[in-house]
Amino acid sequence: MTLRRERFAPGLTGRTRRSLMRAASVVAAVALAGSLAACSNDSLANQYRSGDNKGYIAGDFAVKEYTPADRPAAVDFSGTLADGTKVSAADYRGKVTVVNFWYANCAPCRQEAAQLEKSYKEFSGKPVEFLGVNTYDQAATADAFAVAHKVTYPSIIDADTKTATAAFAGIVPLSSTPSTVVLDKQGRPAARIIGELPDASILSTLIKDALDGTS
């Protein structure tokens, strides 16, 4: 297994940079033992770890934070959840919202699912929402993934329309999966993550910065 190098974007807050460095150390220390054991029966994850590049597009892990003064305009997205509920950006105004782009056949998406869920649970009861955007699958496949990986937050099914994906086109590369965007309470991008989230603490720090208005 070859570990990917993490890239830390310049201009991160001191707290975020320290959290990223701690998380990178943890990931490097436990990757060979912990991550292999966690997904030992997942053939797609095994392909990902062996570098076969099947069924997903991967790139260097990168984090970018936007200062409040430099944030892009609020993202006006909409879509339909797996259960048929229609949602839009207006439903999430007033809360920090984490938007994760994924699909079931994406091995790094499987790898990071537990970390996303961990961060989601950490902010339960706080003004924070999580929303997946499934870019490839139909509802039944997305639901099966959620059950298998114990993901409890909802996802937009965007395979047919691509409207939610297109709304974020200026924020994340459309070909990069997984990607994660943290929106502030006004719906503006406060931070983005390109690539697999290696540790929940990275995302949690970005969420806290967005809540505090310090990122």
C-alpha positions as CSV (number, residue, x, y, z in Angstrom):
1,M,0.0,0.0,0.0
2,T,1.2,3.5,-0.9
3,L,0.1,6.3,1.3
4,R,-0.9,9.5,-0.4
5,R,0.8,12.6,0.7
6,E,-1.5,15.3,2.2
7,R,-1.2,18.8,0.9
8,F,-2.0,21.7,3.2
9,A,-3.2,24.8,1.5
10,P,-1.5,28.1,2.4
11,G,-3.5,30.6,4.4
12,L,-5.1,28.1,6.7
13,T,-5.9,29.3,10.2
14,G,-3.5,28.2,12.9
15,R,-6.0,26.0,14.6
16,T,-6.9,24.3,11.3
17,R,-3.2,23.8,10.4
18,R,-2.5,22.2,13.8
19,S,-5.5,19.9,13.4
20,L,-4.4,18.9,9.9
21,M,-0.9,18.1,11.1
22,R,-2.2,16.1,14.0
23,A,-4.6,14.2,11.7
24,A,-1.9,13.5,9.2
25,S,0.3,12.0,11.9
26,V,-2.5,9.8,13.1
27,V,-3.3,8.7,9.6
28,A,0.3,7.8,8.8
29,A,0.6,5.9,12.0
30,V,-2.5,3.7,11.7
31,A,-3.2,3.5,8.0
32,L,-1.5,0.2,7.4
33,A,-3.1,-1.5,10.4
34,G,-6.4,0.3,10.9
35,S,-7.7,1.1,7.4
36,L,-6.8,-2.3,6.0
37,A,-8.6,-4.1,8.9
38,A,-11.6,-1.8,8.6
39,C,-12.3,-2.6,4.9
40,S,-10.5,-6.0,4.5
41,N,-13.5,-7.5,2.7
42,D,-14.2,-4.5,0.4
43,S,-12.8,-5.3,-3.0
44,L,-13.2,-1.7,-4.2
45,A,-11.4,-0.4,-1.2
46,N,-8.7,-3.0,-1.9
47,Q,-8.4,-1.8,-5.5
48,Y,-8.1,1.8,-4.2
49,R,-5.3,0.9,-1.8
50,S,-3.5,-1.0,-4.5
51,G,-3.7,2.0,-6.8
52,D,-5.8,0.3,-9.5
53,N,-7.9,3.4,-10.2
54,K,-11.1,1.6,-10.9
55,G,-14.5,3.2,-10.6
56,Y,-13.3,6.5,-9.1
57,I,-11.3,9.6,-9.8
58,A,-8.6,10.4,-7.2
59,G,-6.2,13.2,-6.6
60,D,-4.0,14.7,-4.0
61,F,-5.8,15.5,-0.7
62,A,-6.1,19.2,-0.4
63,V,-7.9,21.7,2.0
64,K,-8.8,25.3,1.2
65,E,-10.4,27.8,3.6
66,Y,-11.9,31.0,2.5
67,T,-11.7,34.1,4.8
68,P,-15.1,35.7,5.4
69,A,-14.1,38.6,3.1
70,D,-13.0,36.3,0.3
71,R,-15.8,33.8,0.2
72,P,-17.6,33.1,-3.1
73,A,-21.3,33.9,-3.4
74,A,-23.8,31.7,-1.7
75,V,-24.4,28.5,-3.7
76,D,-28.0,28.2,-5.0
77,F,-28.5,24.4,-5.2
78,S,-31.5,22.2,-5.3
79,G,-32.3,18.5,-5.7
80,T,-34.4,15.5,-4.6
81,L,-33.3,13.3,-1.8
82,A,-33.4,9.5,-2.0
83,D,-36.8,9.4,-0.2
84,G,-38.3,11.8,-2.8
85,T,-38.1,15.0,-0.6
86,K,-37.2,18.1,-2.6
87,V,-34.6,20.4,-1.0
88,S,-32.9,23.6,-1.9
89,A,-30.3,25.9,-0.5
90,A,-33.0,27.9,1.3
91,D,-33.7,24.9,3.5
92,Y,-30.2,25.2,4.9
93,R,-29.8,28.9,5.4
94,G,-28.9,29.9,9.0
95,K,-26.9,26.7,9.5
96,V,-23.4,25.6,8.6
97,T,-23.9,22.9,6.0
98,V,-21.4,20.2,4.9
99,V,-22.0,19.0,1.4
100,N,-20.2,15.8,0.3
101,F,-20.0,14.5,-3.3
102,W,-19.9,10.8,-3.6
103,Y,-21.2,7.6,-5.3
104,A,-21.4,4.0,-4.2
105,N,-18.8,2.5,-6.5
106,C,-16.2,5.1,-5.4
107,A,-13.7,3.3,-3.1
108,P,-12.4,6.4,-1.3
109,C,-16.0,7.4,-0.7
110,R,-16.4,4.1,1.2
111,Q,-13.2,4.8,3.0
112,E,-14.3,8.2,4.3
113,A,-17.9,7.4,5.1
114,A,-17.2,6.6,8.7
115,Q,-15.2,9.8,9.2
116,L,-18.1,11.9,7.8
117,E,-20.6,10.2,10.0
118,K,-18.4,10.6,13.0
119,S,-18.2,14.4,12.4
120,Y,-22.0,14.5,11.7
121,K,-22.7,12.9,15.1
122,E,-20.3,15.3,16.8
123,F,-22.4,18.3,15.8
124,S,-25.8,16.7,16.6
125,G,-28.0,19.4,18.2
126,K,-25.9,22.3,16.8
127,P,-26.7,24.5,13.9
128,V,-24.9,22.2,11.5
129,E,-26.4,20.1,8.7
130,F,-24.8,17.4,6.5
131,L,-26.0,16.7,2.9
132,G,-24.6,14.2,0.5
133,V,-24.8,14.6,-3.3
134,N,-24.7,11.3,-5.1
135,T,-23.5,12.0,-8.6
136,Y,-24.0,8.6,-10.2
137,D,-26.4,6.2,-8.5
138,Q,-30.2,5.8,-8.2
139,A,-32.0,6.0,-4.9
140,A,-31.9,2.3,-4.2
141,T,-28.2,2.0,-4.5
142,A,-27.6,5.1,-2.4
143,D,-29.9,3.8,0.3
144,A,-28.0,0.4,0.3
145,F,-24.7,2.3,0.7
146,A,-26.1,4.3,3.6
147,V,-27.3,1.1,5.4
148,A,-24.0,-0.7,4.7
149,H,-21.8,2.2,5.9
150,K,-24.2,3.4,8.7
151,V,-24.6,6.9,7.1
152,T,-27.6,8.6,8.7
153,Y,-27.7,12.0,7.0
154,P,-29.5,12.4,3.6
155,S,-28.3,12.6,0.1
156,I,-29.5,14.3,-3.1
157,I,-29.8,11.9,-6.0
158,D,-28.1,13.9,-8.8
159,A,-27.3,11.2,-11.4
160,D,-30.0,12.2,-13.9
161,T,-30.2,16.0,-13.5
162,K,-26.7,17.0,-12.3
163,T,-28.3,20.3,-11.1
164,A,-26.8,20.2,-7.5
165,T,-23.4,19.2,-8.9
166,A,-23.4,22.0,-11.4
167,A,-24.3,24.5,-8.7
168,F,-20.9,23.8,-7.1
169,A,-18.9,23.8,-10.4
170,G,-16.9,26.9,-9.5
171,I,-16.0,25.5,-6.0
172,V,-15.0,21.9,-6.6
173,P,-13.7,20.2,-9.8
174,L,-16.7,18.2,-11.2
175,S,-14.3,15.3,-11.9
176,S,-13.0,15.0,-8.3
177,T,-14.8,12.5,-6.2
178,P,-15.0,12.5,-3.3
179,S,-15.1,16.2,-2.5
180,T,-16.6,18.1,0.5
181,V,-17.7,21.7,0.9
182,V,-18.4,23.5,4.1
183,L,-21.0,26.3,3.6
184,D,-21.3,29.0,6.2
185,K,-24.7,30.2,7.6
186,Q,-25.3,32.4,4.6
187,G,-24.7,29.5,2.2
188,R,-21.2,30.8,1.1
189,P,-18.3,28.3,0.8
190,A,-16.2,28.6,3.9
191,A,-13.9,25.6,3.1
192,R,-13.5,22.8,0.7
193,I,-11.8,19.4,0.8
194,I,-10.7,17.7,-2.4
195,G,-10.1,13.9,-2.0
196,E,-10.8,11.4,0.7
197,L,-11.2,12.8,4.2
198,P,-8.6,10.9,6.2
199,D,-9.7,11.9,9.7
200,A,-12.9,13.4,11.1
201,S,-10.9,16.0,13.1
202,I,-10.0,17.9,9.9
203,L,-13.6,18.4,8.9
204,S,-14.7,19.1,12.5
205,T,-12.1,21.9,12.8
206,L,-13.4,23.4,9.5
207,I,-17.0,23.3,10.8
208,K,-16.0,24.9,14.1
209,D,-14.2,27.7,12.2
210,A,-17.3,28.3,10.1
211,L,-19.5,28.3,13.2
212,D,-17.1,30.8,14.9
213,G,-16.7,32.9,11.8
214,T,-13.0,32.6,12.1
215,S,-12.2,30.8,8.8
